[in-house]
């Protein structure tokens, strides 16, 4: 198995990485959100959005 960061052979002590350095690089990527899966915002259903605008913020639905 090779290190996912640099491609070197893994060290059992740091598996799946080859060293503490590569393990720390991976941790840093997780902490900064580099591995986040981009999400697409869902567009509101046009009828629901229009009803919300017509009712106003404080009105209750019929």
PDBQT receptor file of N, H, CA, C and O in Angstrom, charges set to zero:
ATOM      1  N   UNK A   1       0.848  -1.173   0.000  1.00  0.00    +0.000 N 
ATOM      2  CA  UNK A   1       0.000   0.000   0.000  1.00  0.00    +0.000 C 
ATOM      3  C   UNK A   1       0.896   1.239   0.000  1.00  0.00    +0.000 C 
ATOM      4  O   UNK A   1       1.939   1.265   0.653  1.00  0.00    +0.000 OA
ATOM      5  N   UNK A   2       0.479   2.250  -0.731  1.00  0.00    +0.000 N 
ATOM      6  H   UNK A   2      -0.368   2.229  -1.262  1.00  0.00    +0.000 HD
ATOM      7  CA  UNK A   2       1.269   3.484  -0.767  1.00  0.00    +0.000 C 
ATOM      8  C   UNK A   2       0.541   4.604  -0.028  1.00  0.00    +0.000 C 
ATOM      9  O   UNK A   2      -0.684   4.603   0.095  1.00  0.00    +0.000 OA
ATOM     10  N   UNK A   3       1.322   5.544   0.451  1.00  0.00    +0.000 N 
ATOM     11  H   UNK A   3       2.317   5.545   0.350  1.00  0.00    +0.000 HD
ATOM     12  CA  UNK A   3       0.809   6.691   1.193  1.00  0.00    +0.000 C 
ATOM     13  C   UNK A   3      -0.085   7.528   0.275  1.00  0.00    +0.000 C 
ATOM     14  O   UNK A   3       0.332   7.866  -0.833  1.00  0.00    +0.000 OA
ATOM     15  N   UNK A   4      -1.298   7.870   0.706  1.00  0.00    +0.000 N 
ATOM     16  H   UNK A   4      -1.636   7.596   1.606  1.00  0.00    +0.000 HD
ATOM     17  CA  UNK A   4      -2.192   8.668  -0.135  1.00  0.00    +0.000 C 
ATOM     18  C   UNK A   4      -1.733  10.120  -0.317  1.00  0.00    +0.000 C 
ATOM     19  O   UNK A   4      -2.244  10.823  -1.188  1.00  0.00    +0.000 OA
ATOM     20  N   UNK A   5      -0.788  10.565   0.485  1.00  0.00    +0.000 N 
ATOM     21  H   UNK A   5      -0.373   9.993   1.193  1.00  0.00    +0.000 HD
ATOM     22  CA  UNK A   5      -0.308  11.942   0.383  1.00  0.00    +0.000 C 
ATOM     23  C   UNK A   5       0.878  12.043  -0.577  1.00  0.00    +0.000 C 
ATOM     24  O   UNK A   5       0.870  12.874  -1.486  1.00  0.00    +0.000 OA
ATOM     25  N   UNK A   6       1.908  11.192  -0.379  1.00  0.00    +0.000 N 
ATOM     26  H   UNK A   6       1.914  10.517   0.359  1.00  0.00    +0.000 HD
ATOM     27  CA  UNK A   6       3.126  11.329  -1.184  1.00  0.00    +0.000 C 
ATOM     28  C   UNK A   6       3.440  10.133  -2.074  1.00  0.00    +0.000 C 
ATOM     29  O   UNK A   6       4.293  10.226  -2.957  1.00  0.00    +0.000 OA
ATOM     30  N   UNK A   7       2.756   9.005  -1.852  1.00  0.00    +0.000 N 
ATOM     31  H   UNK A   7       2.063   8.929  -1.135  1.00  0.00    +0.000 HD
ATOM     32  CA  UNK A   7       2.977   7.835  -2.690  1.00  0.00    +0.000 C 
ATOM     33  C   UNK A   7       4.060   6.887  -2.210  1.00  0.00    +0.000 C 
ATOM     34  O   UNK A   7       4.264   5.840  -2.824  1.00  0.00    +0.000 OA
ATOM     35  N   UNK A   8       4.766   7.219  -1.126  1.00  0.00    +0.000 N 
ATOM     36  H   UNK A   8       4.601   8.070  -0.627  1.00  0.00    +0.000 HD
ATOM     37  CA  UNK A   8       5.807   6.337  -0.583  1.00  0.00    +0.000 C 
ATOM     38  C   UNK A   8       5.165   5.108   0.072  1.00  0.00    +0.000 C 
ATOM     39  O   UNK A   8       3.957   5.078   0.306  1.00  0.00    +0.000 OA
ATOM     40  N   UNK A   9       5.983   4.105   0.362  1.00  0.00    +0.000 N 
ATOM     41  H   UNK A   9       6.965   4.130   0.172  1.00  0.00    +0.000 HD
ATOM     42  CA  UNK A   9       5.515   2.904   1.046  1.00  0.00    +0.000 C 
ATOM     43  C   UNK A   9       5.063   3.271   2.459  1.00  0.00    +0.000 C 
ATOM     44  O   UNK A   9       5.711   4.071   3.134  1.00  0.00    +0.000 OA
ATOM     45  N   UNK A  10       3.962   2.692   2.899  1.00  0.00    +0.000 N 
ATOM     46  H   UNK A  10       3.436   2.041   2.351  1.00  0.00    +0.000 HD
ATOM     47  CA  UNK A  10       3.428   3.037   4.221  1.00  0.00    +0.000 C 
ATOM     48  C   UNK A  10       4.258   2.444   5.340  1.00  0.00    +0.000 C 
ATOM     49  O   UNK A  10       4.926   1.425   5.163  1.00  0.00    +0.000 OA
ATOM     50  N   UNK A  11       4.212   3.082   6.479  1.00  0.00    +0.000 N 
ATOM     51  H   UNK A  11       3.670   3.910   6.623  1.00  0.00    +0.000 HD
ATOM     52  CA  UNK A  11       4.867   2.615   7.692  1.00  0.00    +0.000 C 
ATOM     53  C   UNK A  11       3.752   2.106   8.604  1.00  0.00    +0.000 C 
ATOM     54  O   UNK A  11       2.784   2.827   8.849  1.00  0.00    +0.000 OA
ATOM     55  N   UNK A  12       3.870   0.867   9.116  1.00  0.00    +0.000 N 
ATOM     56  H   UNK A  12       4.656   0.281   8.917  1.00  0.00    +0.000 HD
ATOM     57  CA  UNK A  12       2.803   0.323   9.979  1.00  0.00    +0.000 C 
ATOM     58  C   UNK A  12       2.444   1.233  11.156  1.00  0.00    +0.000 C 
ATOM     59  O   UNK A  12       1.301   1.238  11.613  1.00  0.00    +0.000 OA
ATOM     60  N   UNK A  13       3.417   1.997  11.643  1.00  0.00    +0.000 N 
ATOM     61  H   UNK A  13       4.345   1.993  11.272  1.00  0.00    +0.000 HD
ATOM     62  CA  UNK A  13       3.160   2.897  12.774  1.00  0.00    +0.000 C 
ATOM     63  C   UNK A  13       2.221   4.035  12.386  1.00  0.00    +0.000 C 
ATOM     64  O   UNK A  13       1.482   4.533  13.235  1.00  0.00    +0.000 OA
ATOM     65  N   UNK A  14       2.234   4.454  11.126  1.00  0.00    +0.000 N 
ATOM     66  H   UNK A  14       2.834   4.049  10.436  1.00  0.00    +0.000 HD
ATOM     67  CA  UNK A  14       1.434   5.606  10.684  1.00  0.00    +0.000 C 
ATOM     68  C   UNK A  14       0.405   5.226   9.624  1.00  0.00    +0.000 C 
ATOM     69  O   UNK A  14      -0.158   6.105   8.972  1.00  0.00    +0.000 OA
ATOM     70  N   UNK A  15       0.154   3.949   9.446  1.00  0.00    +0.000 N 
ATOM     71  H   UNK A  15       0.611   3.235   9.977  1.00  0.00    +0.000 HD
ATOM     72  CA  UNK A  15      -0.725   3.469   8.395  1.00  0.00    +0.000 C 
ATOM     73  C   UNK A  15      -2.040   4.218   8.356  1.00  0.00    +0.000 C 
ATOM     74  O   UNK A  15      -2.630   4.406   9.420  1.00  0.00    +0.000 OA
ATOM     75  N   UNK A  16      -2.529   4.646   7.254  1.00  0.00    +0.000 N 
ATOM     76  H   UNK A  16      -2.050   4.494   6.390  1.00  0.00    +0.000 HD
ATOM     77  CA  UNK A  16      -2.128   4.350   5.878  1.00  0.00    +0.000 C 
ATOM     78  C   UNK A  16      -1.072   5.302   5.329  1.00  0.00    +0.000 C 
ATOM     79  O   UNK A  16      -0.852   5.338   4.119  1.00  0.00    +0.000 OA
ATOM     80  N   UNK A  17      -0.422   6.067   6.185  1.00  0.00    +0.000 N 
ATOM     81  H   UNK A  17      -0.601   6.038   7.168  1.00  0.00    +0.000 HD
ATOM     82  CA  UNK A  17       0.576   7.043   5.744  1.00  0.00    +0.000 C 
ATOM     83  C   UNK A  17       1.975   6.483   5.921  1.00  0.00    +0.000 C 
ATOM     84  O   UNK A  17       2.165   5.432   6.534  1.00  0.00    +0.000 OA
ATOM     85  N   UNK A  18       2.963   7.205   5.373  1.00  0.00    +0.000 N 
ATOM     86  H   UNK A  18       2.809   8.059   4.875  1.00  0.00    +0.000 HD
ATOM     87  CA  UNK A  18       4.350   6.767   5.472  1.00  0.00    +0.000 C 
ATOM     88  C   UNK A  18       5.059   7.401   6.663  1.00  0.00    +0.000 C 
ATOM     89  O   UNK A  18       6.089   6.899   7.113  1.00  0.00    +0.000 OA
ATOM     90  N   UNK A  19       4.515   8.498   7.173  1.00  0.00    +0.000 N 
ATOM     91  H   UNK A  19       3.678   8.906   6.807  1.00  0.00    +0.000 HD
ATOM     92  CA  UNK A  19       5.184   9.229   8.252  1.00  0.00    +0.000 C 
ATOM     93  C   UNK A  19       4.191  10.095   9.007  1.00  0.00    +0.000 C 
ATOM     94  O   UNK A  19       3.050  10.275   8.581  1.00  0.00    +0.000 OA
ATOM     95  N   UNK A  20       4.641  10.623  10.124  1.00  0.00    +0.000 N 
ATOM     96  H   UNK A  20       5.568  10.477  10.470  1.00  0.00    +0.000 HD
ATOM     97  CA  UNK A  20       3.827  11.549  10.921  1.00  0.00    +0.000 C 
ATOM     98  C   UNK A  20       3.530  12.804  10.086  1.00  0.00    +0.000 C 
ATOM     99  O   UNK A  20       2.442  13.372  10.178  1.00  0.00    +0.000 OA
ATOM    100  N   UNK A  21       4.496  13.224   9.281  1.00  0.00    +0.000 N 
ATOM    101  H   UNK A  21       5.380  12.762   9.207  1.00  0.00    +0.000 HD
ATOM    102  CA  UNK A  21       4.331  14.417   8.449  1.00  0.00    +0.000 C 
ATOM    103  C   UNK A  21       3.134  14.266   7.517  1.00  0.00    +0.000 C 
ATOM    104  O   UNK A  21       2.284  15.154   7.454  1.00  0.00    +0.000 OA
ATOM    105  N   UNK A  22       3.059  13.142   6.790  1.00  0.00    +0.000 N 
ATOM    106  H   UNK A  22       3.750  12.420   6.842  1.00  0.00    +0.000 HD
ATOM    107  CA  UNK A  22       1.942  12.937   5.863  1.00  0.00    +0.000 C 
ATOM    108  C   UNK A  22       0.623  12.779   6.615  1.00  0.00    +0.000 C 
ATOM    109  O   UNK A  22      -0.417  13.232   6.137  1.00  0.00    +0.000 OA
ATOM    110  N   UNK A  23       0.651  12.143   7.784  1.00  0.00    +0.000 N 
ATOM    111  H   UNK A  23       1.496  11.775   8.173  1.00  0.00    +0.000 HD
ATOM    112  CA  UNK A  23      -0.561  12.028   8.602  1.00  0.00    +0.000 C 
ATOM    113  C   UNK A  23      -1.044  13.412   9.026  1.00  0.00    +0.000 C 
ATOM    114  O   UNK A  23      -2.244  13.685   9.021  1.00  0.00    +0.000 OA
ATOM    115  N   UNK A  24      -0.101  14.288   9.393  1.00  0.00    +0.000 N 
ATOM    116  H   UNK A  24       0.875  14.066   9.397  1.00  0.00    +0.000 HD
ATOM    117  CA  UNK A  24      -0.466  15.648   9.805  1.00  0.00    +0.000 C 
ATOM    118  C   UNK A  24      -0.987  16.470   8.631  1.00  0.00    +0.000 C 
ATOM    119  O   UNK A  24      -1.902  17.276   8.796  1.00  0.00    +0.000 OA
ATOM    120  N   UNK A  25      -0.409  16.269   7.447  1.00  0.00    +0.000 N 
ATOM    121  H   UNK A  25       0.335  15.614   7.314  1.00  0.00    +0.000 HD
ATOM    122  CA  UNK A  25      -0.906  16.966   6.255  1.00  0.00    +0.000 C 
ATOM    123  C   UNK A  25      -2.354  16.563   5.997  1.00  0.00    +0.000 C 
ATOM    124  O   UNK A  25      -3.195  17.415   5.709  1.00  0.00    +0.000 OA
ATOM    125  N   UNK A  26      -2.645  15.269   6.099  1.00  0.00    +0.000 N 
ATOM    126  H   UNK A  26      -1.962  14.578   6.333  1.00  0.00    +0.000 HD
ATOM    127  CA  UNK A  26      -4.005  14.779   5.885  1.00  0.00    +0.000 C 
ATOM    128  C   UNK A  26      -4.963  15.360   6.931  1.00  0.00    +0.000 C 
ATOM    129  O   UNK A  26      -6.063  15.795   6.593  1.00  0.00    +0.000 OA
ATOM    130  N   UNK A  27      -4.548  15.366   8.188  1.00  0.00    +0.000 N 
ATOM    131  H   UNK A  27      -3.654  15.013   8.463  1.00  0.00    +0.000 HD
ATOM    132  CA  UNK A  27      -5.380  15.934   9.253  1.00  0.00    +0.000 C 
ATOM    133  C   UNK A  27      -5.665  17.404   8.980  1.00  0.00    +0.000 C 
ATOM    134  O   UNK A  27      -6.793  17.868   9.144  1.00  0.00    +0.000 OA
ATOM    135  N   UNK A  28      -4.636  18.133   8.562  1.00  0.00    +0.000 N 
ATOM    136  H   UNK A  28      -3.719  17.757   8.429  1.00  0.00    +0.000 HD
ATOM    137  CA  UNK A  28      -4.818  19.546   8.244  1.00  0.00    +0.000 C 
ATOM    138  C   UNK A  28      -5.827  19.752   7.129  1.00  0.00    +0.000 C 
ATOM    139  O   UNK A  28      -6.616  20.697   7.166  1.00  0.00    +0.000 OA
ATOM    140  N   UNK A  29      -5.806  18.878   6.145  1.00  0.00    +0.000 N 
ATOM    141  H   UNK A  29      -5.165  18.111   6.115  1.00  0.00    +0.000 HD
ATOM    142  CA  UNK A  29      -6.774  18.982   5.047  1.00  0.00    +0.000 C 
ATOM    143  C   UNK A  29      -8.195  18.751   5.546  1.00  0.00    +0.000 C 
ATOM    144  O   UNK A  29      -9.126  19.428   5.108  1.00  0.00    +0.000 OA
ATOM    145  N   UNK A  30      -8.367  17.800   6.457  1.00  0.00    +0.000 N 
ATOM    146  H   UNK A  30      -7.611  17.250   6.812  1.00  0.00    +0.000 HD
ATOM    147  CA  UNK A  30      -9.697  17.564   7.024  1.00  0.00    +0.000 C 
ATOM    148  C   UNK A  30     -10.157  18.780   7.822  1.00  0.00    +0.000 C 
ATOM    149  O   UNK A  30     -11.303  19.213   7.704  1.00  0.00    +0.000 OA
ATOM    150  N   UNK A  31      -9.256  19.324   8.632  1.00  0.00    +0.000 N 
ATOM    151  H   UNK A  31      -8.325  18.972   8.728  1.00  0.00    +0.000 HD
ATOM    152  CA  UNK A  31      -9.630  20.433   9.511  1.00  0.00    +0.000 C 
ATOM    153  C   UNK A  31      -9.934  21.718   8.758  1.00  0.00    +0.000 C 
ATOM    154  O   UNK A  31     -10.741  22.527   9.217  1.00  0.00    +0.000 OA
ATOM    155  N   UNK A  32      -9.301  21.917   7.612  1.00  0.00    +0.000 N 
ATOM    156  H   UNK A  32      -8.645  21.260   7.239  1.00  0.00    +0.000 HD
ATOM    157  CA  UNK A  32      -9.555  23.141   6.839  1.00  0.00    +0.000 C 
ATOM    158  C   UNK A  32     -10.689  22.981   5.842  1.00  0.00    +0.000 C 
ATOM    159  O   UNK A  32     -11.055  23.938   5.161  1.00  0.00    +0.000 OA
ATOM    160  N   UNK A  33     -11.252  21.775   5.749  1.00  0.00    +0.000 N 
ATOM    161  H   UNK A  33     -10.955  20.997   6.303  1.00  0.00    +0.000 HD
ATOM    162  CA  UNK A  33     -12.371  21.550   4.851  1.00  0.00    +0.000 C 
ATOM    163  C   UNK A  33     -11.981  21.224   3.423  1.00  0.00    +0.000 C 
ATOM    164  O   UNK A  33     -12.833  21.240   2.535  1.00  0.00    +0.000 OA
ATOM    165  N   UNK A  34     -10.705  20.928   3.180  1.00  0.00    +0.000 N 
ATOM    166  H   UNK A  34     -10.013  20.915   3.901  1.00  0.00    +0.000 HD
ATOM    167  CA  UNK A  34     -10.262  20.593   1.822  1.00  0.00    +0.000 C 
ATOM    168  C   UNK A  34     -10.930  19.329   1.295  1.00  0.00    +0.000 C 
ATOM    169  O   UNK A  34     -11.097  19.177   0.085  1.00  0.00    +0.000 OA
ATOM    170  N   UNK A  35     -11.309  18.432   2.178  1.00  0.00    +0.000 N 
ATOM    171  H   UNK A  35     -11.173  18.555   3.161  1.00  0.00    +0.000 HD
ATOM    172  CA  UNK A  35     -11.938  17.184   1.766  1.00  0.00    +0.000 C 
ATOM    173  C   UNK A  35     -13.459  17.263   1.745  1.00  0.00    +0.000 C 
ATOM    174  O   UNK A  35     -14.123  16.250   1.526  1.00  0.00    +0.000 OA
ATOM    175  N   UNK A  36     -14.010  18.423   1.966  1.00  0.00    +0.000 N 
ATOM    176  H   UNK A  36     -13.471  19.245   2.145  1.00  0.00    +0.000 HD
ATOM    177  CA  UNK A  36     -15.467  18.571   1.984  1.00  0.00    +0.000 C 
ATOM    178  C   UNK A  36     -16.048  18.292   0.603  1.00  0.00    +0.000 C 
ATOM    179  O   UNK A  36     -15.462  18.656  -0.417  1.00  0.00    +0.000 OA
ATOM    180  N   UNK A  37     -17.179  17.656   0.586  1.00  0.00    +0.000 N 
ATOM    181  H   UNK A  37     -17.655  17.360   1.414  1.00  0.00    +0.000 HD
ATOM    182  CA  UNK A  37     -17.878  17.372  -0.659  1.00  0.00    +0.000 C 
ATOM    183  C   UNK A  37     -18.729  18.588  -0.991  1.00  0.00    +0.000 C 
ATOM    184  O   UNK A  37     -19.582  18.983  -0.196  1.00  0.00    +0.000 OA
ATOM    185  N   UNK A  38     -18.507  19.184  -2.154  1.00  0.00    +0.000 N 
ATOM    186  H   UNK A  38     -17.814  18.863  -2.800  1.00  0.00    +0.000 HD
ATOM    187  CA  UNK A  38     -19.300  20.366  -2.499  1.00  0.00    +0.000 C 
ATOM    188  C   UNK A  38     -20.777  20.005  -2.646  1.00  0.00    +0.000 C 
ATOM    189  O   UNK A  38     -21.122  18.990  -3.250  1.00  0.00    +0.000 OA
ATOM    190  N   UNK A  39     -21.618  20.826  -2.103  1.00  0.00    +0.000 N 
ATOM    191  H   UNK A  39     -21.338  21.651  -1.612  1.00  0.00    +0.000 HD
ATOM    192  CA  UNK A  39     -23.055  20.579  -2.177  1.00  0.00    +0.000 C 
ATOM    193  C   UNK A  39     -23.707  21.658  -3.030  1.00  0.00    +0.000 C 
ATOM    194  O   UNK A  39     -23.323  22.827  -2.990  1.00  0.00    +0.000 OA
ATOM    195  N   UNK A  40     -24.681  21.245  -3.786  1.00  0.00    +0.000 N 
ATOM    196  H   UNK A  40     -24.993  20.295  -3.819  1.00  0.00    +0.000 HD
ATOM    197  CA  UNK A  40     -25.441  22.205  -4.572  1.00  0.00    +0.000 C 
ATOM    198  C   UNK A  40     -26.665  22.601  -3.771  1.00  0.00    +0.000 C 
ATOM    199  O   UNK A  40     -27.366  21.755  -3.216  1.00  0.00    +0.000 OA
ATOM    200  N   UNK A  41     -26.911  23.904  -3.719  1.00  0.00    +0.000 N 
ATOM    201  H   UNK A  41     -26.341  24.592  -4.170  1.00  0.00    +0.000 HD
ATOM    202  CA  UNK A  41     -28.096  24.358  -3.003  1.00  0.00    +0.000 C 
ATOM    203  C   UNK A  41     -29.321  23.987  -3.801  1.00  0.00    +0.000 C 
ATOM    204  O   UNK A  41     -29.371  24.167  -5.018  1.00  0.00    +0.000 OA
ATOM    205  N   UNK A  42     -30.315  23.464  -3.094  1.00  0.00    +0.000 N 
ATOM    206  H   UNK A  42     -30.274  23.318  -2.106  1.00  0.00    +0.000 HD
ATOM    207  CA  UNK A  42     -31.561  23.118  -3.761  1.00  0.00    +0.000 C 
ATOM    208  C   UNK A  42     -32.353  24.390  -3.991  1.00  0.00    +0.000 C 
ATOM    209  O   UNK A  42     -32.476  25.235  -3.105  1.00  0.00    +0.000 OA
ATOM    210  N   UNK A  43     -32.879  24.508  -5.181  1.00  0.00    +0.000 N 
ATOM    211  H   UNK A  43     -32.778  23.822  -5.900  1.00  0.00    +0.000 HD
ATOM    212  CA  UNK A  43     -33.718  25.665  -5.467  1.00  0.00    +0.000 C 
ATOM    213  C   UNK A  43     -35.088  25.402  -4.865  1.00  0.00    +0.000 C 
ATOM    214  O   UNK A  43     -35.626  24.301  -4.979  1.00  0.00    +0.000 OA
ATOM    215  N   UNK A  44     -35.646  26.419  -4.225  1.00  0.00    +0.000 N 
ATOM    216  H   UNK A  44     -35.208  27.313  -4.132  1.00  0.00    +0.000 HD
ATOM    217  CA  UNK A  44     -36.965  26.281  -3.621  1.00  0.00    +0.000 C 
ATOM    218  C   UNK A  44     -37.997  26.084  -4.718  1.00  0.00    +0.000 C 
ATOM    219  O   UNK A  44     -37.891  26.661  -5.800  1.00  0.00    +0.000 OA
ATOM    220  N   UNK A  45     -38.977  25.278  -4.430  1.00  0.00    +0.000 N 
ATOM    221  H   UNK A  45     -39.062  24.809  -3.551  1.00  0.00    +0.000 HD
ATOM    222  CA  UNK A  45     -40.078  25.080  -5.361  1.00  0.00    +0.000 C 
ATOM    223  C   UNK A  45     -40.701  26.447  -5.628  1.00  0.00    +0.000 C 
ATOM    224  O   UNK A  45     -41.011  27.173  -4.683  1.00  0.00    +0.000 OA
ATOM    225  N   UNK A  46     -40.887  26.806  -6.883  1.00  0.00    +0.000 N 
ATOM    226  H   UNK A  46     -40.634  26.217  -7.650  1.00  0.00    +0.000 HD
ATOM    227  CA  UNK A  46     -41.355  28.153  -7.244  1.00  0.00    +0.000 C 
ATOM    228  C   UNK A  46     -42.710  28.466  -6.612  1.00  0.00    +0.000 C 
ATOM    229  O   UNK A  46     -42.923  29.594  -6.168  1.00  0.00    +0.000 OA
ATOM    230  N   UNK A  47     -43.629  27.504  -6.559  1.00  0.00    +0.000 N 
ATOM    231  H   UNK A  47     -43.456  26.588  -6.919  1.00  0.00    +0.000 HD
ATOM    232  CA  UNK A  47     -44.934  27.762  -5.946  1.00  0.00    +0.000 C 
ATOM    233  C   UNK A  47     -44.788  28.065  -4.457  1.00  0.00    +0.000 C 
ATOM    234  O   UNK A  47     -45.426  28.983  -3.941  1.00  0.00    +0.000 OA
ATOM    235  N   UNK A  48     -43.949  27.294  -3.769  1.00  0.00    +0.000 N 
ATOM    236  H   UNK A  48     -43.431  26.549  -4.188  1.00  0.00    +0.000 HD
ATOM    237  CA  UNK A  48     -43.731  27.507  -2.343  1.00  0.00    +0.000 C 
ATOM    238  C   UNK A  48     -43.102  28.870  -2.098  1.00  0.00    +0.000 C 
ATOM    239  O   UNK A  48     -43.497  29.581  -1.174  1.00  0.00    +0.000 OA
ATOM    240  N   UNK A  49     -42.132  29.235  -2.915  1.00  0.00    +0.000 N 
ATOM    241  H   UNK A  49     -41.811  28.657  -3.666  1.00  0.00    +0.000 HD
ATOM    242  CA  UNK A  49     -41.481  30.533  -2.762  1.00  0.00    +0.000 C 
ATOM    243  C   UNK A  49     -42.475  31.662  -2.999  1.00  0.00    +0.000 C 
ATOM    244  O   UNK A  49     -42.468  32.647  -2.261  1.00  0.00    +0.000 OA
ATOM    245  N   UNK A  50     -43.329  31.541  -4.012  1.00  0.00    +0.000 N 
ATOM    246  H   UNK A  50     -43.334  30.741  -4.612  1.00  0.00    +0.000 HD
ATOM    247  CA  UNK A  50     -44.303  32.587  -4.311  1.00  0.00    +0.000 C 
ATOM    248  C   UNK A  50     -45.307  32.706  -3.171  1.00  0.00    +0.000 C 
ATOM    249  O   UNK A  50     -45.651  33.816  -2.767  1.00  0.00    +0.000 OA
ATOM    250  N   UNK A  51     -45.786  31.566  -2.641  1.00  0.00    +0.000 N 
ATOM    251  H   UNK A  51     -45.506  30.664  -2.969  1.00  0.00    +0.000 HD
ATOM    252  CA  UNK A  51     -46.735  31.603  -1.533  1.00  0.00    +0.000 C 
ATOM    253  C   UNK A  51     -46.122  32.285  -0.316  1.00  0.00    +0.000 C 
ATOM    254  O   UNK A  51     -46.797  33.046   0.378  1.00  0.00    +0.000 OA
ATOM    255  N   UNK A  52     -44.848  32.014  -0.055  1.00  0.00    +0.000 N 
ATOM    256  H   UNK A  52     -44.300  31.395  -0.618  1.00  0.00    +0.000 HD
ATOM    257  CA  UNK A  52     -44.173  32.642   1.076  1.00  0.00    +0.000 C 
ATOM    258  C   UNK A  52     -44.099  34.142   0.920  1.00  0.00    +0.000 C 
ATOM    259  O   UNK A  52     -44.270  34.877   1.892  1.00  0.00    +0.000 OA
ATOM    260  N   UNK A  53     -43.849  34.603  -0.283  1.00  0.00    +0.000 N 
ATOM    261  H   UNK A  53     -43.710  34.006  -1.073  1.00  0.00    +0.000 HD
ATOM    262  CA  UNK A  53     -43.793  36.047  -0.526  1.00  0.00    +0.000 C 
ATOM    263  C   UNK A  53     -45.170  36.678  -0.394  1.00  0.00    +0.000 C 
ATOM    264  O   UNK A  53     -45.301  37.784   0.130  1.00  0.00    +0.000 OA
ATOM    265  N   UNK A  54     -46.204  35.976  -0.870  1.00  0.00    +0.000 N 
ATOM    266  H   UNK A  54     -46.098  35.078  -1.296  1.00  0.00    +0.000 HD
ATOM    267  CA  UNK A  54     -47.566  36.528  -0.814  1.00  0.00    +0.000 C 
ATOM    268  C   UNK A  54     -48.080  36.597   0.616  1.00  0.00    +0.000 C 
ATOM    269  O   UNK A  54     -48.759  37.558   0.979  1.00  0.00    +0.000 OA
ATOM    270  N   UNK A  55     -47.768  35.594   1.436  1.00  0.00    +0.000 N 
ATOM    271  H   UNK A  55     -47.217  34.814   1.141  1.00  0.00    +0.000 HD
ATOM    272  CA  UNK A  55     -48.236  35.536   2.814  1.00  0.00    +0.000 C 
ATOM    273  C   UNK A  55     -47.509  36.520   3.710  1.00  0.00    +0.000 C 
ATOM    274  O   UNK A  55     -48.118  37.119   4.596  1.00  0.00    +0.000 OA
ATOM    275  N   UNK A  56     -46.234  36.690   3.492  1.00  0.00    +0.000 N 
ATOM    276  H   UNK A  56     -45.740  36.203   2.771  1.00  0.00    +0.000 HD
ATOM    277  CA  UNK A  56     -45.437  37.528   4.381  1.00  0.00    +0.000 C 
ATOM    278  C   UNK A  56     -44.866  36.664   5.492  1.00  0.00    +0.000 C 
ATOM    279  O   UNK A  56     -45.253  35.506   5.646  1.00  0.00    +0.000 OA
ATOM    280  N   UNK A  57     -43.961  37.215   6.252  1.00  0.00    +0.000 N 
ATOM    281  H   UNK A  57     -43.646  38.156   6.127  1.00  0.00    +0.000 HD
ATOM    282  CA  UNK A  57     -43.243  36.446   7.264  1.00  0.00    +0.000 C 
ATOM    283  C   UNK A  57     -44.116  36.045   8.445  1.00  0.00    +0.000 C 
ATOM    284  O   UNK A  57     -43.928  34.954   8.985  1.00  0.00    +0.000 OA
ATOM    285  N   UNK A  58     -45.059  36.876   8.867  1.00  0.00    +0.000 N 
ATOM    286  H   UNK A  58     -45.212  37.761   8.428  1.00  0.00    +0.000 HD
ATOM    287  CA  UNK A  58     -45.821  36.581  10.082  1.00  0.00    +0.000 C 
ATOM    288  C   UNK A  58     -47.156  35.893   9.845  1.00  0.00    +0.000 C 
ATOM    289  O   UNK A  58     -47.792  35.464  10.807  1.00  0.00    +0.000 OA
ATOM    290  N   UNK A  59     -47.601  35.774   8.606  1.00  0.00    +0.000 N 
ATOM    291  H   UNK A  59     -47.084  36.123   7.824  1.00  0.00    +0.000 HD
ATOM    292  CA  UNK A  59     -48.894  35.175   8.317  1.00  0.00    +0.000 C 
ATOM    293  C   UNK A  59     -48.845  33.654   8.450  1.00  0.00    +0.000 C 
ATOM    294  O   UNK A  59     -47.809  33.029   8.222  1.00  0.00    +0.000 OA
ATOM    295  N   UNK A  60     -49.966  33.081   8.818  1.00  0.00    +0.000 N 
ATOM    296  H   UNK A  60     -50.807  33.589   9.004  1.00  0.00    +0.000 HD
ATOM    297  CA  UNK A  60     -50.073  31.618   8.908  1.00  0.00    +0.000 C 
ATOM    298  C   UNK A  60     -50.658  31.100   7.598  1.00  0.00    +0.000 C 
ATOM    299  O   UNK A  60     -51.402  31.815   6.927  1.00  0.00    +0.000 OA
ATOM    300  N   UNK A  61     -50.323  29.846   7.223  1.00  0.00    +0.000 N 
ATOM    301  H   UNK A  61     -49.718  29.265   7.768  1.00  0.00    +0.000 HD
ATOM    302  CA  UNK A  61     -50.910  29.282   6.008  1.00  0.00    +0.000 C 
ATOM    303  C   UNK A  61     -52.407  29.073   6.167  1.00  0.00    +0.000 C 
ATOM    304  O   UNK A  61     -52.904  28.926   7.284  1.00  0.00    +0.000 OA
ATOM    305  N   UNK A  62     -53.116  29.061   5.068  1.00  0.00    +0.000 N 
ATOM    306  H   UNK A  62     -52.713  29.180   4.160  1.00  0.00    +0.000 HD
ATOM    307  CA  UNK A  62     -54.587  28.905   5.084  1.00  0.00    +0.000 C 
ATOM    308  C   UNK A  62     -54.977  27.511   5.466  1.00  0.00    +0.000 C 
ATOM    309  O   UNK A  62     -56.166  27.198   5.532  1.00  0.00    +0.000 OA
TER     310      UNK A  62
